[in-house]
Amino acid sequence: MELEQQIETLCRQAQSASRVLAALPSKTKDSWLLSAAERLEANRETILVANRRDIAEAEQKGIATPMVRRLSLEGGKWEDMIDGLRQVARLQDPVGEISEMNVRPNGLRVGRMRIPLGVIGMIYESRPNVTVDAAALCVKAGNAVILRGGSEAFHSNQALGTVLRAAAADTGLPEDAIQLLPTTDRDAIDHLLKMDRYVDLMIPRGGAPLIRKVMRESSIPVLAHDEGVCHVFIDESAEMEMAAAIVRDSKIRQMAICNGLETLLCHRNAASRVLPEVLKRLHEEGVEIRGCSETCDVFSEAVPASDADWSAEYLDKILAVKVVDDLDAAVAHVQRFGSEHTDVIVTSDYASSQEWVRRVNSSTVGVNCSTAFSDGYRLGLGAEIGVSTSKLHAFGPMGLEGLTTRKFVLFGDGQLRE
């Protein structure tokens, strides 16, 4: 069978499955989620063998270290992935929920009902845990999902997908509601992007080249998960120990993810008091500091930053640091160089915190907390399918509601439009 025909058949099967899935009760979907968690645990070693194979092959090919780090399913990533399935099972099912019911002057009742989107295509790089997170959220929200992970995680994704489909067969869910493209051939993506007859939404998740390709070539509506150029701004009233802890957690906790800190901004009046100790601690943990001239003055280990550093997503032990005049200058920098992902202020001044929250319109805006909280799991969504940096339909970490839309429902007793 030609590749294009293969992809069309797969998409058509997903569409048929989505129509069955949309009518299934929450109990069936939750049973699948719990069965998937149990089956994954039972097949853990088999899956990790496939995962180690992907990592070894990536290292042999010379794939960049940050991307290799994203491949691993070991340790806390595995536990979070399994717990995410169980959390999603506990979440309220949004499908069928009716809200905004109001009565028109003629007695007609008008409401909005949440419904699935239909078939969601997901194209993503590295992180194979996305396979499980995306399937969990799409299915709970009543959608079929077509998954195409990066070729560097092919063996991991296929192993995970086999288990997810087997759990579907166990619980009365249509197996074709969870589809994985069975090839690393890049032409498969090109064919998928043209299947607007069957697929309702495309979600690309990865680096800028992938995002741009999908947005440029897709005939299906696209919801972008763009790069994360995240900021922390240390205000003049910031307490040093709090600032140091927040900056460290934002940068060091897990660097190869989109909510990691990439640029640190500091109020000029706090620079000499706060920056030397904050940057010293980071530097001792191997972080390269690329600073403006004032940063280099207060921290001698810093190297001069270039213009390109202010918009860079490093995903590595590199941090751009800039001293700014005030909060206005910090906001202007974020607006110019940021990616509208996650931006945080560290401050003891209530007025400054409120000004930051009001004026910075990124998908997640924080006060006195780590950027790492920009994560569906940590925000109570159970898991996330991605962080939307598009403002239409959904913005920020996307959970169940972001994977549904709403239709109008009308309840009358014979009303006519005359």
PATORSE-260124 format. One record per residue (C-alpha): residue in one letter; x, y, z. Coordinates in steps of 0.1 Angstrom, whole numbers, m for minus. Layout:
BEGIN
site code=A&x=X&y=Y&z=Z
...
//
This chain:
BEGIN
site code=M&x=0&y=0&z=0
site code=E&x=13&y=35&z=m9
site code=L&x=23&y=56&z=21
site code=E&x=m4&y=82&z=14
site code=Q&x=m31&y=55&z=13
site code=Q&x=m18&y=41&z=45
site code=I&x=m21&y=74&z=62
site code=E&x=m55&y=80&z=48
site code=T&x=m67&y=46&z=60
site code=L&x=m54&y=53&z=95
site code=C&x=m71&y=87&z=96
site code=R&x=m104&y=73&z=84
site code=Q&x=m102&y=46&z=111
site code=A&x=m95&y=73&z=137
site code=Q&x=m125&y=93&z=125
site code=S&x=m148&y=63&z=128
site code=A&x=m134&y=55&z=162
site code=S&x=m140&y=92&z=173
site code=R&x=m177&y=89&z=166
site code=V&x=m180&y=59&z=188
site code=L&x=m158&y=74&z=215
site code=A&x=m178&y=106&z=216
site code=A&x=m208&y=87&z=228
site code=L&x=m191&y=66&z=254
site code=P&x=m198&y=72&z=291
site code=S&x=m171&y=85&z=314
site code=K&x=m169&y=52&z=332
site code=T&x=m156&y=34&z=300
site code=K&x=m130&y=61&z=294
site code=D&x=m118&y=60&z=330
site code=S&x=m116&y=23&z=329
site code=W&x=m93&y=26&z=299
site code=L&x=m71&y=51&z=318
site code=L&x=m67&y=29&z=348
site code=S&x=m62&y=m2&z=327
site code=A&x=m35&y=16&z=307
site code=A&x=m17&y=26&z=339
site code=E&x=m17&y=m10&z=351
site code=R&x=m6&y=m24&z=318
site code=L&x=22&y=1&z=315
site code=E&x=35&y=m8&z=350
site code=A&x=33&y=m45&z=340
site code=N&x=53&y=m38&z=309
site code=R&x=77&y=m13&z=324
site code=E&x=109&y=m32&z=317
site code=T&x=100&y=m40&z=281
site code=I&x=92&y=m3&z=275
site code=L&x=124&y=9&z=292
site code=V&x=145&y=m15&z=271
site code=A&x=130&y=2&z=240
site code=N&x=136&y=36&z=256
site code=R&x=173&y=28&z=263
site code=R&x=177&y=17&z=227
site code=D&x=164&y=50&z=215
site code=I&x=188&y=69&z=238
site code=A&x=218&y=48&z=227
site code=E&x=210&y=54&z=190
site code=A&x=205&y=91&z=196
site code=E&x=239&y=93&z=213
site code=Q&x=255&y=74&z=185
site code=K&x=240&y=98&z=160
site code=G&x=254&y=128&z=179
site code=I&x=220&y=143&z=187
site code=A&x=223&y=173&z=210
site code=T&x=225&y=166&z=247
site code=P&x=193&y=185&z=257
site code=M&x=172&y=164&z=232
site code=V&x=188&y=132&z=244
site code=R&x=178&y=141&z=280
site code=R&x=142&y=146&z=269
site code=L&x=141&y=110&z=256
site code=S&x=145&y=93&z=290
site code=L&x=115&y=77&z=307
site code=E&x=136&y=67&z=338
site code=G&x=130&y=78&z=374
site code=G&x=105&y=105&z=382
site code=K&x=93&y=108&z=346
site code=W&x=79&y=73&z=347
site code=E&x=61&y=79&z=380
site code=D&x=47&y=112&z=368
site code=M&x=35&y=96&z=335
site code=I&x=16&y=68&z=354
site code=D&x=2&y=91&z=380
site code=G&x=m9&y=114&z=352
site code=L&x=m32&y=87&z=338
site code=R&x=m47&y=81&z=372
site code=Q&x=m52&y=118&z=378
site code=V&x=m70&y=122&z=345
site code=A&x=m93&y=93&z=354
site code=R&x=m102&y=113&z=386
site code=L&x=m110&y=145&z=367
site code=Q&x=m145&y=156&z=359
site code=D&x=m154&y=147&z=323
site code=P&x=m162&y=179&z=305
site code=V&x=m181&y=162&z=276
site code=G&x=m219&y=168&z=278
site code=E&x=m216&y=196&z=304
site code=I&x=m242&y=223&z=298
site code=S&x=m235&y=259&z=309
site code=E&x=m246&y=295&z=304
site code=M&x=m283&y=284&z=303
site code=N&x=m305&y=315&z=298
site code=V&x=m341&y=320&z=289
site code=R&x=m350&y=343&z=259
site code=P&x=m381&y=365&z=260
site code=N&x=m401&y=339&z=241
site code=G&x=m393&y=313&z=267
site code=L&x=m367&y=295&z=246
site code=R&x=m339&y=281&z=268
site code=V&x=m304&y=285&z=253
site code=G&x=m273&y=268&z=266
site code=R&x=m238&y=257&z=256
site code=M&x=m228&y=220&z=257
site code=R&x=m192&y=208&z=257
site code=I&x=m184&y=183&z=229
site code=P&x=m152&y=166&z=216
site code=L&x=m132&y=182&z=188
site code=G&x=m132&y=149&z=169
site code=V&x=m98&y=137&z=157
site code=I&x=m66&y=154&z=169
site code=G&x=m32&y=149&z=152
site code=M&x=m2&y=154&z=174
site code=I&x=33&y=158&z=160
site code=Y&x=60&y=161&z=187
site code=E&x=98&y=156&z=192
site code=S&x=117&y=136&z=218
site code=R&x=98&y=132&z=251
site code=P&x=80&y=98&z=247
site code=N&x=59&y=105&z=278
site code=V&x=39&y=129&z=256
site code=T&x=25&y=98&z=239
site code=V&x=8&y=87&z=271
site code=D&x=m2&y=122&z=282
site code=A&x=m17&y=131&z=248
site code=A&x=m36&y=99&z=245
site code=A&x=m50&y=102&z=281
site code=L&x=m63&y=137&z=276
site code=C&x=m76&y=132&z=241
site code=V&x=m95&y=101&z=250
site code=K&x=m110&y=115&z=282
site code=A&x=m122&y=145&z=263
site code=G&x=m138&y=121&z=238
site code=N&x=m113&y=126&z=209
site code=A&x=m94&y=101&z=188
site code=V&x=m57&y=109&z=186
site code=I&x=m31&y=103&z=159
site code=L&x=4&y=104&z=173
site code=R&x=36&y=110&z=155
site code=G&x=66&y=113&z=178
site code=G&x=101&y=121&z=167
site code=S&x=121&y=94&z=149
site code=E&x=146&y=95&z=178
site code=A&x=119&y=81&z=201
site code=F&x=104&y=57&z=176
site code=H&x=109&y=24&z=196
site code=S&x=97&y=40&z=229
site code=N&x=66&y=54&z=213
site code=Q&x=57&y=22&z=195
site code=A&x=61&y=2&z=228
site code=L&x=39&y=27&z=246
site code=G&x=13&y=27&z=219
site code=T&x=10&y=m10&z=218
site code=V&x=2&y=m11&z=255
site code=L&x=m24&y=18&z=252
site code=R&x=m42&y=0&z=224
site code=A&x=m42&y=m33&z=243
site code=A&x=m58&y=m15&z=272
site code=A&x=m85&y=m2&z=249
site code=A&x=m93&y=m37&z=237
site code=D&x=m97&y=m47&z=274
site code=T&x=m122&y=m20&z=283
site code=G&x=m145&y=m16&z=253
site code=L&x=m128&y=15&z=239
site code=P&x=m122&y=14&z=201
site code=E&x=m86&y=6&z=196
site code=D&x=m84&y=29&z=166
site code=A&x=m90&y=59&z=189
site code=I&x=m53&y=57&z=197
site code=Q&x=m32&y=57&z=165
site code=L&x=5&y=59&z=160
site code=L&x=21&y=65&z=126
site code=P&x=40&y=32&z=120
site code=T&x=69&y=48&z=102
site code=T&x=98&y=73&z=106
site code=D&x=94&y=83&z=70
site code=R&x=90&y=121&z=70
site code=D&x=67&y=120&z=40
site code=A&x=41&y=105&z=64
site code=I&x=39&y=139&z=82
site code=D&x=33&y=157&z=49
site code=H&x=5&y=133&z=40
site code=L&x=m10&y=137&z=75
site code=L&x=m11&y=175&z=73
site code=K&x=m34&y=172&z=42
site code=M&x=m60&y=150&z=58
site code=D&x=m84&y=177&z=67
site code=R&x=m113&y=155&z=56
site code=Y&x=m107&y=133&z=87
site code=V&x=m86&y=153&z=112
site code=D&x=m100&y=183&z=130
site code=L&x=m70&y=198&z=148
site code=M&x=m32&y=195&z=145
site code=I&x=m10&y=202&z=175
site code=P&x=28&y=205&z=168
site code=R&x=50&y=203&z=199
site code=G&x=88&y=208&z=195
site code=G&x=114&y=232&z=181
site code=A&x=108&y=262&z=160
site code=P&x=115&y=244&z=126
site code=L&x=88&y=218&z=133
site code=I&x=62&y=244&z=144
site code=R&x=69&y=266&z=113
site code=K&x=67&y=236&z=90
site code=V&x=33&y=224&z=104
site code=M&x=18&y=260&z=104
site code=R&x=30&y=265&z=68
site code=E&x=20&y=232&z=53
site code=S&x=m11&y=221&z=72
site code=S&x=m46&y=222&z=56
site code=I&x=m59&y=214&z=91
site code=P&x=m63&y=241&z=118
site code=V&x=m31&y=243&z=139
site code=L&x=m28&y=250&z=176
site code=A&x=9&y=258&z=181
site code=H&x=31&y=248&z=210
site code=D&x=60&y=271&z=204
site code=E&x=94&y=275&z=221
site code=G&x=97&y=286&z=257
site code=V&x=118&y=318&z=262
site code=C&x=109&y=321&z=298
site code=H&x=119&y=350&z=322
site code=V&x=123&y=357&z=358
site code=F&x=124&y=394&z=368
site code=I&x=140&y=403&z=402
site code=D&x=123&y=435&z=413
site code=E&x=141&y=460&z=435
site code=S&x=122&y=448&z=466
site code=A&x=130&y=411&z=461
site code=E&x=143&y=391&z=490
site code=M&x=177&y=376&z=480
site code=E&x=172&y=341&z=493
site code=M&x=137&y=338&z=477
site code=A&x=151&y=351&z=444
site code=A&x=180&y=327&z=445
site code=A&x=158&y=297&z=452
site code=I&x=132&y=306&z=425
site code=V&x=159&y=312&z=399
site code=R&x=177&y=280&z=407
site code=D&x=145&y=259&z=406
site code=S&x=134&y=276&z=374
site code=K&x=168&y=269&z=357
site code=I&x=183&y=238&z=372
site code=R&x=154&y=215&z=381
site code=Q&x=149&y=203&z=345
site code=M&x=166&y=223&z=318
site code=A&x=155&y=205&z=287
site code=I&x=118&y=215&z=289
site code=C&x=100&y=246&z=276
site code=N&x=91&y=260&z=310
site code=G&x=128&y=263&z=320
site code=L&x=143&y=298&z=327
site code=E&x=163&y=312&z=298
site code=T&x=166&y=349&z=307
site code=L&x=170&y=365&z=341
site code=L&x=161&y=402&z=344
site code=C&x=171&y=423&z=374
site code=H&x=161&y=458&z=386
site code=R&x=191&y=481&z=386
site code=N&x=185&y=490&z=422
site code=A&x=188&y=453&z=432
site code=A&x=216&y=443&z=410
site code=S&x=246&y=448&z=433
site code=R&x=226&y=434&z=463
site code=V&x=211&y=403&z=447
site code=L&x=229&y=392&z=415
site code=P&x=264&y=383&z=428
site code=E&x=250&y=356&z=452
site code=V&x=223&y=344&z=428
site code=L&x=247&y=340&z=399
site code=K&x=275&y=326&z=420
site code=R&x=253&y=297&z=431
site code=L&x=242&y=290&z=396
site code=H&x=278&y=292&z=383
site code=E&x=289&y=267&z=409
site code=E&x=264&y=242&z=395
site code=G&x=279&y=246&z=360
site code=V&x=256&y=273&z=345
site code=E&x=273&y=296&z=320
site code=I&x=262&y=332&z=326
site code=R&x=259&y=354&z=295
site code=G&x=254&y=389&z=308
site code=C&x=249&y=425&z=298
site code=S&x=278&y=449&z=307
site code=E&x=263&y=457&z=341
site code=T&x=259&y=420&z=349
site code=C&x=296&y=414&z=339
site code=D&x=305&y=443&z=363
site code=V&x=288&y=427&z=393
site code=F&x=297&y=391&z=385
site code=S&x=332&y=387&z=370
site code=E&x=326&y=351&z=359
site code=A&x=299&y=362&z=334
site code=V&x=307&y=364&z=297
site code=P&x=293&y=391&z=275
site code=A&x=259&y=384&z=260
site code=S&x=252&y=389&z=223
site code=D&x=219&y=402&z=209
site code=A&x=209&y=367&z=200
site code=D&x=210&y=356&z=236
site code=W&x=179&y=376&z=246
site code=S&x=157&y=355&z=224
site code=A&x=175&y=321&z=228
site code=E&x=159&y=289&z=241
site code=Y&x=190&y=271&z=253
site code=L&x=175&y=241&z=270
site code=D&x=209&y=237&z=286
site code=K&x=231&y=251&z=314
site code=I&x=233&y=286&z=299
site code=L&x=215&y=317&z=313
site code=A&x=212&y=351&z=298
site code=V&x=211&y=379&z=324
site code=K&x=202&y=416&z=319
site code=V&x=200&y=445&z=343
site code=V&x=171&y=468&z=335
site code=D&x=161&y=502&z=347
site code=D&x=127&y=493&z=363
site code=L&x=96&y=472&z=360
site code=D&x=86&y=491&z=328
site code=A&x=118&y=481&z=311
site code=A&x=114&y=445&z=323
site code=V&x=79&y=443&z=308
site code=A&x=92&y=459&z=275
site code=H&x=120&y=433&z=273
site code=V&x=96&y=404&z=278
site code=Q&x=72&y=418&z=252
site code=R&x=100&y=422&z=227
site code=F&x=120&y=390&z=232
site code=G&x=97&y=365&z=250
site code=S&x=76&y=338&z=235
site code=E&x=45&y=344&z=256
site code=H&x=51&y=311&z=275
site code=T&x=59&y=317&z=312
site code=D&x=72&y=349&z=329
site code=V&x=76&y=354&z=367
site code=I&x=84&y=384&z=390
site code=V&x=101&y=381&z=424
site code=T&x=90&y=410&z=445
site code=S&x=79&y=421&z=480
site code=D&x=59&y=449&z=466
site code=Y&x=22&y=442&z=461
site code=A&x=17&y=470&z=435
site code=S&x=46&y=457&z=414
site code=S&x=32&y=422&z=415
site code=Q&x=m2&y=434&z=403
site code=E&x=13&y=455&z=376
site code=W&x=33&y=425&z=363
site code=V&x=2&y=402&z=363
site code=R&x=m18&y=429&z=345
site code=R&x=7&y=439&z=319
site code=V&x=25&y=406&z=310
site code=N&x=2&y=386&z=288
site code=S&x=21&y=354&z=285
site code=S&x=2&y=321&z=288
site code=T&x=13&y=317&z=324
site code=V&x=23&y=347&z=346
site code=G&x=37&y=342&z=381
site code=V&x=45&y=360&z=413
site code=N&x=71&y=347&z=436
site code=C&x=72&y=311&z=423
site code=S&x=92&y=289&z=399
site code=T&x=85&y=289&z=362
site code=A&x=84&y=251&z=366
site code=F&x=47&y=254&z=377
site code=S&x=37&y=261&z=341
site code=D&x=28&y=224&z=336
site code=G&x=m6&y=208&z=333
site code=Y&x=3&y=182&z=359
site code=R&x=13&y=209&z=385
site code=L&x=m17&y=231&z=377
site code=G&x=m42&y=203&z=384
site code=L&x=m50&y=194&z=348
site code=G&x=m38&y=158&z=354
site code=A&x=m15&y=160&z=324
site code=E&x=m12&y=183&z=295
site code=I&x=m12&y=179&z=258
site code=G&x=11&y=209&z=254
site code=V&x=14&y=246&z=262
site code=S&x=m5&y=266&z=236
site code=T&x=13&y=298&z=227
site code=S&x=m16&y=306&z=204
site code=K&x=m43&y=329&z=218
site code=L&x=m72&y=314&z=199
site code=H&x=m92&y=285&z=213
site code=A&x=m67&y=277&z=241
site code=F&x=m38&y=295&z=257
site code=G&x=m13&y=280&z=281
site code=P&x=m11&y=244&z=294
site code=M&x=m39&y=225&z=277
site code=G&x=m60&y=200&z=297
site code=L&x=m94&y=185&z=290
site code=E&x=m114&y=216&z=284
site code=G&x=m88&y=228&z=258
site code=L&x=m96&y=196&z=239
site code=T&x=m133&y=203&z=236
site code=T&x=m154&y=229&z=220
site code=R&x=m190&y=240&z=227
site code=K&x=m222&y=238&z=207
site code=F&x=m254&y=257&z=213
site code=V&x=m284&y=237&z=226
site code=L&x=m319&y=250&z=224
site code=F&x=m349&y=238&z=246
site code=G&x=m383&y=250&z=236
site code=D&x=m420&y=242&z=238
site code=G&x=m430&y=250&z=202
site code=Q&x=m414&y=284&z=197
site code=L&x=m414&y=297&z=161
site code=R&x=m394&y=326&z=146
site code=E&x=m420&y=349&z=131
//
